[in-house]
Amino acid sequence: MSLLSIENVSKRYSRGRREYRALDNVSLAIESGELVVVLGPRKSGRSTLLRIAAGLERADEGVVRFEDAPLPRTREVVGRQISYCHTLFSPMEGERARHHVAATLLAQGVSSARAGRLALEALARAGVEECARMRPDELNAVESVRVAIARALIAAPSMLVIDDPTGRVDSLHGDEILRLLRSLVHDGIAVLMSTDDATRISGADRVVSLDGGRIRAEVKGAYADVLPLRPRKHELQPDAHLG
């Protein structure tokens, strides 16, 4: 039994008098503790696929199942067991990064003291504990992604869905984010992410190629950890023996 299965899903949007088919009979299964990357260009349907997988949008056709049951649009699953990672920070959620991370638990009736403590733990897990007191507008692109991941993790989800997490960061920091996502898989969390960059698929258990709303290929490779292939600073020092 797959953790999440997407079965023959189609999604259409209207643009004036024209109809745009974002997804066309797409099927995909995600297993527990698996990192799956949806690779596709802009307008390929990848963002739509992720939002449907997270329960944020309904498919026009087909069915999405979570733990072998039709995905309900209930708070017990959507936003908890399946957590969609977004980098938008509403002023309504608070002034500091830790407030935004804690907001999910506060909305569930968790005490402010416990929510605050768990927010700090989630920020530490995402590698940005030092950002707890920062305002969202003070965060750089990498910190924004990591704080968003912390906000998604605080609900202790079985599955995390994240759209293009490395799209606005450089290659070096992109590697670090991928290593973080891979570490979540080691903790047993399924991760579904998207990208339009074929160099951003390191560490994936499976890569699904999506274009024109259809799956064109699916590749399952041997596990390889995410390793930076760029020289470290000390390796860039000139050789003293060279004249």
Secondary structure in CASP SS format (residue, H / E / C, confidence):
PFRMAT SS
TARGET T0000
AUTHOR 0000-0000-0000
METHOD secondary structure of the structure
MODEL  1
M C 1.00
S C 1.00
L C 1.00
L E 1.00
S E 1.00
I E 1.00
E E 1.00
N E 1.00
V E 1.00
S E 1.00
K E 1.00
R E 1.00
Y E 1.00
S E 1.00
R E 1.00
G C 1.00
R C 1.00
R E 1.00
E E 1.00
Y E 1.00
R E 1.00
A E 1.00
L E 1.00
D E 1.00
N E 1.00
V E 1.00
S E 1.00
L E 1.00
A E 1.00
I E 1.00
E C 1.00
S C 1.00
G C 1.00
E C 1.00
L E 1.00
V E 1.00
V E 1.00
V E 1.00
L E 1.00
G C 1.00
P C 1.00
R C 1.00
K C 1.00
S C 1.00
G C 1.00
R H 1.00
S H 1.00
T H 1.00
L H 1.00
L H 1.00
R H 1.00
I H 1.00
A H 1.00
A C 1.00
G C 1.00
L C 1.00
E C 1.00
R C 1.00
A C 1.00
D C 1.00
E E 1.00
G E 1.00
V E 1.00
V E 1.00
R E 1.00
F E 1.00
E C 1.00
D C 1.00
A E 1.00
P E 1.00
L C 1.00
P C 1.00
R C 1.00
T C 1.00
R C 1.00
E C 1.00
V C 1.00
V E 1.00
G C 1.00
R C 1.00
Q C 1.00
I E 1.00
S E 1.00
Y E 1.00
C E 1.00
H C 1.00
T C 1.00
L C 1.00
F C 1.00
S C 1.00
P H 1.00
M H 1.00
E H 1.00
G C 1.00
E C 1.00
R C 1.00
A H 1.00
R H 1.00
H H 1.00
H H 1.00
V H 1.00
A H 1.00
A H 1.00
T H 1.00
L H 1.00
L H 1.00
A H 1.00
Q C 1.00
G C 1.00
V C 1.00
S C 1.00
S H 1.00
A H 1.00
R H 1.00
A H 1.00
G H 1.00
R H 1.00
L H 1.00
A H 1.00
L H 1.00
E H 1.00
A H 1.00
L H 1.00
A H 1.00
R H 1.00
A C 1.00
G C 1.00
V C 1.00
E H 1.00
E H 1.00
C H 1.00
A C 1.00
R C 1.00
M C 1.00
R C 1.00
P H 1.00
D H 1.00
E H 1.00
L C 1.00
N C 1.00
A H 1.00
V H 1.00
E H 1.00
S H 1.00
V H 1.00
R H 1.00
V H 1.00
A H 1.00
I H 1.00
A H 1.00
R H 1.00
A H 1.00
L H 1.00
I C 1.00
A C 1.00
A C 1.00
P C 1.00
S C 1.00
M E 1.00
L E 1.00
V E 1.00
I E 1.00
D E 1.00
D C 1.00
P C 1.00
T C 1.00
G C 1.00
R C 1.00
V C 1.00
D C 1.00
S H 1.00
L H 1.00
H H 1.00
G H 1.00
D H 1.00
E H 1.00
I H 1.00
L H 1.00
R H 1.00
L H 1.00
L H 1.00
R H 1.00
S H 1.00
L H 1.00
V H 1.00
H H 1.00
D C 1.00
G C 1.00
I C 1.00
A E 1.00
V E 1.00
L E 1.00
M E 1.00
S E 1.00
T E 1.00
D C 1.00
D C 1.00
A H 1.00
T H 1.00
R H 1.00
I C 1.00
S C 1.00
G C 1.00
A C 1.00
D C 1.00
R E 1.00
V E 1.00
V E 1.00
S E 1.00
L E 1.00
D E 1.00
G C 1.00
G C 1.00
R E 1.00
I E 1.00
R E 1.00
A E 1.00
E E 1.00
V E 1.00
K E 1.00
G C 1.00
A C 1.00
Y C 1.00
A C 1.00
D C 1.00
V C 1.00
L C 1.00
P C 1.00
L C 1.00
R C 1.00
P C 1.00
R C 1.00
K H 1.00
H H 1.00
E H 1.00
L H 1.00
Q C 1.00
P C 1.00
D C 1.00
A C 1.00
H C 1.00
L C 1.00
G C 1.00
END
